[in-house]
Amino acid sequence: MKVKIGIIGPSDSIERIMLVGKEFKSVEMFSFPYTALEEIDLIINNNRGSVDQWMFSGQVPFTYAMSLDLLKENEGGFAELYGSSFLGTLLEAQVKEEKILKTVSLDTIRQDRIEMNRNFFSLQAINFHSYSYEGIVAVEDLVSFHQELYEDKKIEVAFTCIQAVYRKLKKLNIPCYRVIPSDLAILSTLEILIERAHSLRYRKSQIAILGIEVIHTQASLEEMHYSHKMKIKELELKRLMLRFAEEVNGSFVQFGDGLFFLFTTRGELEWHIEGESLLQLVEDINVQSGLKVRLGLGFGETVLAAEENVRQAFHHARAQGSSTLVCVNEDREITEFVGSTDKLSFQSRSLGEEWEEKLKDLSISPTIVSRIKSLAHYYQKDVVTSQDLASWLKSTERNARRILTEMERSGLIKVSGEEQSGHRGRPRKIYQLSFL
């Protein structure tokens, strides 16, 4: 199956990219020209499912799409204009102007990239007046920047990366050259996008197992003696799960009393994970069957690996008590879904040789340390007390003090002060999370 790449930009830029892209026989390219940036919204929203990756003509349309959350960072890219693209335009200007240029103006390209080119290609003799920016800048501002420098005789030639700026400077009779991606830069970007598309396709075809476990209360345990009543509730749960299995093209199997597995692929489940579908499923099961359940989601390259990850997700959810949905991916990264928008991710595996050395003699696991690190970033705090940590970990303050003492002994944290608790007794220690 061919990789599909959508190309967004002005018509002349698209023609050039399409011409260079003919070299890739296993790629199908679609052109989406625009005359105004606002058209990008409609282009992406109307063709989101038709392409694997988006290639933009430059920084401005890509930044515009990212600023409006029209796509994720790994869904598109653009050919950088420094390096061969800029040097080719500079050489063209030298030939056409029939002289060695000493002072030029340049917009869009980042200042650090300009300095990199100057140092690598020994261009210190050329004085660059640059207008670097992040995001989007009005065309009029860029035109004024070049125009003022030229009228003040501070530059000989203007270089711009924006088509609209190029046209306006030409109308003002200012010597101007447009920096466009070189064939080499276009080829490199297309290769990256093609590899990324293959990688995402492989990722979407990974095995995904959604485990459903009934959380038994004292009342439901007693009901298990009256099997018909419990079986009726389980039948309602099965009905809901079979309907969901049909949605995700999955296979639904019961593994025992109160334990069910749904087998499908990562691609089928991905948009359910991002939205509220899975959490809504938990709520529907509770309302319609009267059963409380927790969901464990495991990804893996094989069925065995995915099942191991599901069981680890259940183990973590039981330990936390309050977690409704826990996901464990192929790298053993654990993600707790707190709500429709809030989630917390951390590693259950080793944190590296340096941390292994610090943790080897301690009575706490790397998972606990990784979880604390993620929670600190989530709550944007780098100092904690035992009370804070107890609240984060849903544990007792005594257990939190033990963890903090062990971490202090390893050098991962240090005491930075004390606070009065408002009750009789010793003040609480305040710890600086230096390992962040």
FENVEN-V486873 format. One record per residue. N is the residue number from 1. OMEGA is omega as a letter, one per 30 degrees, with the letter a starting at -180 (* if undefined). BURIAL is + if it has 16 or more other ideal C-beta (glycine too) atoms within 10 Angstrom, else -. D_FIRST is the distance of its C-alpha to the first C-alpha in Angstrom with 2 decimals. Layout:
n->N omega->OMEGA burial->BURIAL d_first->D_FIRST
n->N omega->OMEGA burial->BURIAL d_first->D_FIRST
This chain:
n->1 omega->a burial->- d_first->0.00
n->2 omega->l burial->- d_first->3.82
n->3 omega->a burial->+ d_first->6.65
n->4 omega->a burial->- d_first->9.18
n->5 omega->l burial->+ d_first->12.76
n->6 omega->a burial->+ d_first->15.87
n->7 omega->a burial->+ d_first->18.97
n->8 omega->l burial->+ d_first->22.35
n->9 omega->l burial->+ d_first->25.68
n->10 omega->a burial->+ d_first->28.37
n->11 omega->a burial->- d_first->27.34
n->12 omega->l burial->- d_first->28.62
n->13 omega->a burial->+ d_first->26.70
n->14 omega->a burial->+ d_first->23.41
n->15 omega->a burial->- d_first->24.11
n->16 omega->l burial->+ d_first->24.71
n->17 omega->l burial->+ d_first->21.55
n->18 omega->a burial->- d_first->19.44
n->19 omega->l burial->- d_first->21.44
n->20 omega->a burial->+ d_first->20.94
n->21 omega->l burial->+ d_first->17.19
n->22 omega->a burial->- d_first->16.83
n->23 omega->a burial->- d_first->17.03
n->24 omega->a burial->+ d_first->13.44
n->25 omega->a burial->- d_first->11.49
n->26 omega->a burial->- d_first->8.00
n->27 omega->l burial->+ d_first->9.02
n->28 omega->a burial->- d_first->9.84
n->29 omega->a burial->+ d_first->13.32
n->30 omega->a burial->- d_first->15.57
n->31 omega->l burial->- d_first->19.32
n->32 omega->a burial->+ d_first->21.69
n->33 omega->l burial->+ d_first->25.20
n->34 omega->l burial->+ d_first->28.20
n->35 omega->l burial->- d_first->31.93
n->36 omega->a burial->- d_first->33.01
n->37 omega->a burial->- d_first->31.55
n->38 omega->a burial->- d_first->32.09
n->39 omega->a burial->- d_first->29.33
n->40 omega->l burial->+ d_first->26.70
n->41 omega->a burial->- d_first->27.43
n->42 omega->a burial->- d_first->26.43
n->43 omega->a burial->+ d_first->23.34
n->44 omega->a burial->+ d_first->21.80
n->45 omega->a burial->- d_first->23.10
n->46 omega->a burial->- d_first->21.88
n->47 omega->a burial->- d_first->18.29
n->48 omega->a burial->- d_first->17.82
n->49 omega->a burial->- d_first->15.05
n->50 omega->a burial->- d_first->13.18
n->51 omega->l burial->+ d_first->12.26
n->52 omega->a burial->+ d_first->11.45
n->53 omega->l burial->+ d_first->14.40
n->54 omega->l burial->+ d_first->17.45
n->55 omega->a burial->+ d_first->19.25
n->56 omega->a burial->+ d_first->22.90
n->57 omega->a burial->+ d_first->25.31
n->58 omega->a burial->+ d_first->27.83
n->59 omega->a burial->+ d_first->29.67
n->60 omega->a burial->+ d_first->31.26
n->61 omega->l burial->+ d_first->28.34
n->62 omega->l burial->+ d_first->26.55
n->63 omega->l burial->+ d_first->29.85
n->64 omega->a burial->+ d_first->30.44
n->65 omega->a burial->+ d_first->27.17
n->66 omega->a burial->+ d_first->27.94
n->67 omega->l burial->- d_first->31.56
n->68 omega->a burial->- d_first->30.67
n->69 omega->l burial->- d_first->28.15
n->70 omega->l burial->+ d_first->25.45
n->71 omega->l burial->+ d_first->22.90
n->72 omega->a burial->- d_first->23.11
n->73 omega->a burial->- d_first->23.63
n->74 omega->l burial->- d_first->20.37
n->75 omega->a burial->+ d_first->18.40
n->76 omega->l burial->+ d_first->19.54
n->77 omega->l burial->+ d_first->21.73
n->78 omega->l burial->+ d_first->23.69
n->79 omega->l burial->+ d_first->25.04
n->80 omega->a burial->+ d_first->28.49
n->81 omega->l burial->+ d_first->31.35
n->82 omega->l burial->+ d_first->33.66
n->83 omega->a burial->+ d_first->33.69
n->84 omega->a burial->+ d_first->32.61
n->85 omega->a burial->+ d_first->32.11
n->86 omega->a burial->+ d_first->35.66
n->87 omega->l burial->+ d_first->37.32
n->88 omega->l burial->+ d_first->35.98
n->89 omega->l burial->+ d_first->37.46
n->90 omega->l burial->+ d_first->40.67
n->91 omega->l burial->- d_first->41.07
n->92 omega->l burial->- d_first->40.51
n->93 omega->l burial->+ d_first->43.22
n->94 omega->a burial->- d_first->45.65
n->95 omega->a burial->- d_first->45.35
n->96 omega->l burial->- d_first->45.73
n->97 omega->l burial->- d_first->48.57
n->98 omega->l burial->- d_first->50.18
n->99 omega->l burial->- d_first->51.28
n->100 omega->a burial->- d_first->50.31
n->101 omega->a burial->+ d_first->49.40
n->102 omega->a burial->- d_first->51.24
n->103 omega->a burial->- d_first->50.47
n->104 omega->l burial->+ d_first->47.25
n->105 omega->a burial->+ d_first->45.71
n->106 omega->l burial->+ d_first->42.12
n->107 omega->l burial->+ d_first->40.24
n->108 omega->a burial->+ d_first->37.15
n->109 omega->a burial->+ d_first->36.50
n->110 omega->a burial->+ d_first->37.69
n->111 omega->a burial->- d_first->41.12
n->112 omega->l burial->- d_first->40.15
n->113 omega->l burial->+ d_first->37.48
n->114 omega->l burial->+ d_first->40.18
n->115 omega->l burial->- d_first->42.55
n->116 omega->l burial->- d_first->39.99
n->117 omega->a burial->+ d_first->39.63
n->118 omega->a burial->- d_first->43.41
n->119 omega->a burial->- d_first->44.15
n->120 omega->a burial->- d_first->41.54
n->121 omega->l burial->- d_first->42.30
n->122 omega->a burial->- d_first->46.02
n->123 omega->a burial->- d_first->46.07
n->124 omega->a burial->- d_first->49.00
n->125 omega->a burial->- d_first->51.07
n->126 omega->l burial->- d_first->48.93
n->127 omega->a burial->- d_first->49.87
n->128 omega->l burial->+ d_first->46.86
n->129 omega->a burial->+ d_first->47.54
n->130 omega->l burial->+ d_first->44.36
n->131 omega->l burial->+ d_first->43.20
n->132 omega->a burial->- d_first->40.58
n->133 omega->l burial->+ d_first->39.34
n->134 omega->l burial->- d_first->36.90
n->135 omega->a burial->- d_first->35.34
n->136 omega->l burial->- d_first->36.40
n->137 omega->a burial->+ d_first->39.67
n->138 omega->l burial->- d_first->41.23
n->139 omega->a burial->+ d_first->41.06
n->140 omega->l burial->- d_first->44.86
n->141 omega->l burial->- d_first->45.39
n->142 omega->l burial->+ d_first->43.43
n->143 omega->l burial->+ d_first->45.25
n->144 omega->l burial->- d_first->48.59
n->145 omega->a burial->+ d_first->47.81
n->146 omega->a burial->+ d_first->47.31
n->147 omega->a burial->+ d_first->50.09
n->148 omega->l burial->- d_first->52.73
n->149 omega->a burial->+ d_first->52.11
n->150 omega->a burial->+ d_first->52.33
n->151 omega->l burial->- d_first->55.47
n->152 omega->l burial->- d_first->57.09
n->153 omega->l burial->- d_first->56.39
n->154 omega->l burial->- d_first->54.52
n->155 omega->l burial->+ d_first->51.48
n->156 omega->a burial->+ d_first->51.03
n->157 omega->l burial->+ d_first->47.39
n->158 omega->l burial->+ d_first->44.89
n->159 omega->l burial->+ d_first->41.22
n->160 omega->l burial->+ d_first->38.88
n->161 omega->a burial->+ d_first->35.18
n->162 omega->a burial->+ d_first->35.40
n->163 omega->a burial->+ d_first->35.25
n->164 omega->l burial->+ d_first->37.86
n->165 omega->l burial->+ d_first->40.25
n->166 omega->a burial->+ d_first->39.92
n->167 omega->a burial->- d_first->40.90
n->168 omega->l burial->+ d_first->43.88
n->169 omega->l burial->+ d_first->45.18
n->170 omega->l burial->- d_first->45.06
n->171 omega->l burial->- d_first->47.14
n->172 omega->l burial->- d_first->49.62
n->173 omega->l burial->- d_first->49.90
n->174 omega->l burial->+ d_first->48.84
n->175 omega->a burial->+ d_first->47.25
n->176 omega->l burial->+ d_first->43.68
n->177 omega->a burial->+ d_first->40.41
n->178 omega->l burial->+ d_first->36.99
n->179 omega->l burial->+ d_first->34.89
n->180 omega->a burial->+ d_first->31.25
n->181 omega->l burial->+ d_first->28.36
n->182 omega->l burial->+ d_first->28.52
n->183 omega->a burial->+ d_first->25.68
n->184 omega->l burial->- d_first->25.73
n->185 omega->l burial->+ d_first->25.52
n->186 omega->l burial->+ d_first->22.60
n->187 omega->a burial->+ d_first->20.69
n->188 omega->a burial->+ d_first->21.59
n->189 omega->l burial->+ d_first->20.52
n->190 omega->l burial->+ d_first->17.09
n->191 omega->l burial->- d_first->16.63
n->192 omega->a burial->- d_first->17.84
n->193 omega->l burial->+ d_first->15.58
n->194 omega->l burial->+ d_first->12.37
n->195 omega->l burial->- d_first->13.86
n->196 omega->l burial->+ d_first->14.88
n->197 omega->l burial->+ d_first->11.54
n->198 omega->a burial->- d_first->10.29
n->199 omega->a burial->- d_first->13.75
n->200 omega->l burial->- d_first->13.76
n->201 omega->l burial->- d_first->10.65
n->202 omega->l burial->- d_first->12.54
n->203 omega->a burial->- d_first->15.67
n->204 omega->a burial->- d_first->14.62
n->205 omega->l burial->- d_first->13.86
n->206 omega->l burial->+ d_first->17.39
n->207 omega->l burial->+ d_first->20.07
n->208 omega->l burial->+ d_first->22.39
n->209 omega->l burial->+ d_first->25.80
n->210 omega->l burial->+ d_first->28.09
n->211 omega->l burial->+ d_first->31.66
n->212 omega->a burial->+ d_first->34.46
n->213 omega->l burial->+ d_first->38.00
n->214 omega->l burial->+ d_first->41.13
n->215 omega->a burial->- d_first->43.71
n->216 omega->l burial->+ d_first->46.99
n->217 omega->l burial->- d_first->50.18
n->218 omega->a burial->- d_first->53.65
n->219 omega->a burial->- d_first->53.74
n->220 omega->l burial->+ d_first->50.39
n->221 omega->l burial->- d_first->51.51
n->222 omega->a burial->- d_first->54.65
n->223 omega->a burial->+ d_first->52.66
n->224 omega->l burial->- d_first->50.84
n->225 omega->l burial->- d_first->54.17
n->226 omega->a burial->- d_first->53.86
n->227 omega->a burial->- d_first->50.57
n->228 omega->a burial->- d_first->50.29
n->229 omega->l burial->- d_first->50.33
n->230 omega->a burial->+ d_first->47.64
n->231 omega->l burial->- d_first->45.50
n->232 omega->l burial->- d_first->45.64
n->233 omega->l burial->+ d_first->44.35
n->234 omega->l burial->+ d_first->41.55
n->235 omega->l burial->- d_first->40.63
n->236 omega->l burial->+ d_first->40.25
n->237 omega->l burial->+ d_first->38.05
n->238 omega->l burial->+ d_first->35.88
n->239 omega->l burial->- d_first->35.62
n->240 omega->a burial->+ d_first->34.31
n->241 omega->l burial->+ d_first->31.88
n->242 omega->l burial->- d_first->30.53
n->243 omega->l burial->- d_first->29.92
n->244 omega->l burial->+ d_first->28.07
n->245 omega->l burial->+ d_first->26.06
n->246 omega->l burial->- d_first->24.97
n->247 omega->a burial->- d_first->23.86
n->248 omega->l burial->+ d_first->21.63
n->249 omega->a burial->- d_first->20.42
n->250 omega->l burial->+ d_first->22.60
n->251 omega->a burial->- d_first->25.25
n->252 omega->a burial->+ d_first->28.84
n->253 omega->l burial->- d_first->31.47
n->254 omega->a burial->- d_first->35.12
n->255 omega->a burial->- d_first->36.33
n->256 omega->l burial->- d_first->39.98
n->257 omega->l burial->- d_first->42.45
n->258 omega->l burial->+ d_first->40.86
n->259 omega->a burial->- d_first->37.61
n->260 omega->l burial->+ d_first->34.23
n->261 omega->l burial->+ d_first->30.64
n->262 omega->a burial->+ d_first->27.48
n->263 omega->l burial->+ d_first->24.30
n->264 omega->l burial->+ d_first->20.92
n->265 omega->a burial->+ d_first->18.18
n->266 omega->a burial->+ d_first->18.78
n->267 omega->a burial->+ d_first->16.34
n->268 omega->a burial->+ d_first->18.30
n->269 omega->a burial->+ d_first->21.58
n->270 omega->a burial->- d_first->21.08
n->271 omega->l burial->- d_first->22.37
n->272 omega->l burial->+ d_first->25.16
n->273 omega->a burial->+ d_first->26.28
n->274 omega->a burial->- d_first->26.53
n->275 omega->a burial->- d_first->28.53
n->276 omega->a burial->- d_first->31.50
n->277 omega->a burial->- d_first->29.84
n->278 omega->l burial->+ d_first->30.63
n->279 omega->l burial->+ d_first->34.12
n->280 omega->l burial->- d_first->34.73
n->281 omega->l burial->+ d_first->33.76
n->282 omega->a burial->+ d_first->36.50
n->283 omega->l burial->- d_first->38.95
n->284 omega->l burial->- d_first->38.19
n->285 omega->a burial->+ d_first->38.74
n->286 omega->a burial->- d_first->42.00
n->287 omega->a burial->- d_first->43.26
n->288 omega->a burial->- d_first->42.38
n->289 omega->a burial->+ d_first->43.05
n->290 omega->a burial->- d_first->45.54
n->291 omega->l burial->+ d_first->43.70
n->292 omega->a burial->- d_first->42.90
n->293 omega->l burial->+ d_first->39.64
n->294 omega->l burial->+ d_first->37.73
n->295 omega->l burial->+ d_first->33.99
n->296 omega->a burial->+ d_first->32.46
n->297 omega->a burial->+ d_first->28.78
n->298 omega->l burial->+ d_first->27.28
n->299 omega->l burial->+ d_first->23.92
n->300 omega->l burial->+ d_first->23.14
n->301 omega->l burial->- d_first->20.82
n->302 omega->l burial->- d_first->22.69
n->303 omega->a burial->- d_first->24.57
n->304 omega->a burial->- d_first->27.83
n->305 omega->a burial->+ d_first->27.14
n->306 omega->a burial->+ d_first->26.16
n->307 omega->l burial->+ d_first->29.32
n->308 omega->a burial->+ d_first->31.48
n->309 omega->l burial->+ d_first->30.34
n->310 omega->a burial->+ d_first->31.13
n->311 omega->l burial->- d_first->34.56
n->312 omega->l burial->+ d_first->35.14
n->313 omega->l burial->+ d_first->34.30
n->314 omega->l burial->+ d_first->36.92
n->315 omega->l burial->- d_first->39.40
n->316 omega->a burial->+ d_first->39.13
n->317 omega->l burial->+ d_first->39.38
n->318 omega->a burial->- d_first->42.50
n->319 omega->a burial->- d_first->44.07
n->320 omega->l burial->+ d_first->43.60
n->321 omega->a burial->- d_first->44.79
n->322 omega->a burial->- d_first->43.65
n->323 omega->l burial->+ d_first->39.87
n->324 omega->a burial->+ d_first->38.04
n->325 omega->l burial->+ d_first->34.44
n->326 omega->a burial->+ d_first->33.58
n->327 omega->l burial->+ d_first->30.17
n->328 omega->a burial->+ d_first->29.67
n->329 omega->a burial->+ d_first->26.43
n->330 omega->l burial->+ d_first->25.25
n->331 omega->a burial->- d_first->27.68
n->332 omega->l burial->- d_first->30.52
n->333 omega->a burial->+ d_first->30.87
n->334 omega->l burial->+ d_first->32.80
n->335 omega->l burial->+ d_first->32.44
n->336 omega->l burial->+ d_first->35.15
n->337 omega->a burial->+ d_first->34.58
n->338 omega->l burial->- d_first->37.99
n->339 omega->a burial->- d_first->37.12
n->340 omega->a burial->- d_first->34.45
n->341 omega->a burial->- d_first->34.39
n->342 omega->l burial->- d_first->36.13
n->343 omega->a burial->- d_first->34.61
n->344 omega->a burial->+ d_first->35.82
n->345 omega->l burial->- d_first->33.77
n->346 omega->a burial->+ d_first->35.30
n->347 omega->l burial->+ d_first->34.77
n->348 omega->a burial->+ d_first->36.28
n->349 omega->a burial->- d_first->35.88
n->350 omega->a burial->- d_first->38.10
n->351 omega->l burial->+ d_first->38.71
n->352 omega->a burial->- d_first->39.26
n->353 omega->a burial->- d_first->42.12
n->354 omega->l burial->- d_first->44.52
n->355 omega->l burial->+ d_first->44.23
n->356 omega->a burial->- d_first->44.36
n->357 omega->a burial->- d_first->47.67
n->358 omega->a burial->+ d_first->49.02
n->359 omega->a burial->+ d_first->47.97
n->360 omega->a burial->- d_first->48.86
n->361 omega->a burial->- d_first->52.46
n->362 omega->a burial->+ d_first->51.79
n->363 omega->l burial->- d_first->51.63
n->364 omega->a burial->+ d_first->48.61
n->365 omega->l burial->- d_first->44.94
n->366 omega->l burial->+ d_first->42.31
n->367 omega->a burial->+ d_first->40.57
n->368 omega->a burial->+ d_first->43.70
n->369 omega->l burial->+ d_first->43.87
n->370 omega->l burial->+ d_first->40.21
n->371 omega->l burial->+ d_first->40.76
n->372 omega->l burial->+ d_first->43.89
n->373 omega->a burial->+ d_first->42.08
n->374 omega->l burial->+ d_first->39.38
n->375 omega->l burial->+ d_first->42.13
n->376 omega->l burial->+ d_first->44.14
n->377 omega->a burial->- d_first->41.29
n->378 omega->a burial->- d_first->40.66
n->379 omega->l burial->- d_first->44.36
n->380 omega->l burial->- d_first->44.77
n->381 omega->l burial->- d_first->47.80
n->382 omega->l burial->- d_first->48.85
n->383 omega->a burial->- d_first->52.20
n->384 omega->l burial->+ d_first->52.73
n->385 omega->l burial->+ d_first->55.53
n->386 omega->l burial->+ d_first->55.57
n->387 omega->l burial->- d_first->55.67
n->388 omega->a burial->+ d_first->52.46
n->389 omega->l burial->+ d_first->50.65
n->390 omega->l burial->+ d_first->52.00
n->391 omega->l burial->- d_first->50.64
n->392 omega->a burial->+ d_first->47.16
n->393 omega->a burial->+ d_first->46.96
n->394 omega->a burial->- d_first->48.75
n->395 omega->l burial->- d_first->51.31
n->396 omega->l burial->- d_first->55.05
n->397 omega->l burial->+ d_first->56.62
n->398 omega->l burial->- d_first->58.11
n->399 omega->l burial->- d_first->54.71
n->400 omega->l burial->+ d_first->53.50
n->401 omega->l burial->+ d_first->56.61
n->402 omega->a burial->- d_first->55.87
n->403 omega->a burial->+ d_first->52.31
n->404 omega->l burial->+ d_first->53.61
n->405 omega->l burial->+ d_first->56.42
n->406 omega->l burial->+ d_first->54.05
n->407 omega->l burial->+ d_first->51.77
n->408 omega->l burial->+ d_first->54.88
n->409 omega->a burial->- d_first->56.04
n->410 omega->a burial->+ d_first->52.77
n->411 omega->l burial->- d_first->53.04
n->412 omega->l burial->+ d_first->49.90
n->413 omega->l burial->+ d_first->52.13
n->414 omega->l burial->- d_first->55.72
n->415 omega->a burial->- d_first->58.51
n->416 omega->l burial->- d_first->58.94
n->417 omega->l burial->- d_first->61.62
n->418 omega->l burial->- d_first->63.07
n->419 omega->l burial->- d_first->63.34
n->420 omega->a burial->- d_first->65.91
n->421 omega->a burial->- d_first->64.54
n->422 omega->l burial->- d_first->67.26
n->423 omega->l burial->- d_first->68.75
n->424 omega->l burial->- d_first->71.27
n->425 omega->a burial->- d_first->70.08
n->426 omega->l burial->- d_first->68.37
n->427 omega->l burial->- d_first->65.99
n->428 omega->l burial->+ d_first->62.24
n->429 omega->l burial->+ d_first->60.63
n->430 omega->a burial->- d_first->57.99
n->431 omega->l burial->+ d_first->55.23
n->432 omega->a burial->- d_first->53.22
n->433 omega->a burial->+ d_first->49.61
n->434 omega->a burial->- d_first->49.67
n->435 omega->l burial->+ d_first->46.50
n->436 omega->* burial->- d_first->44.39
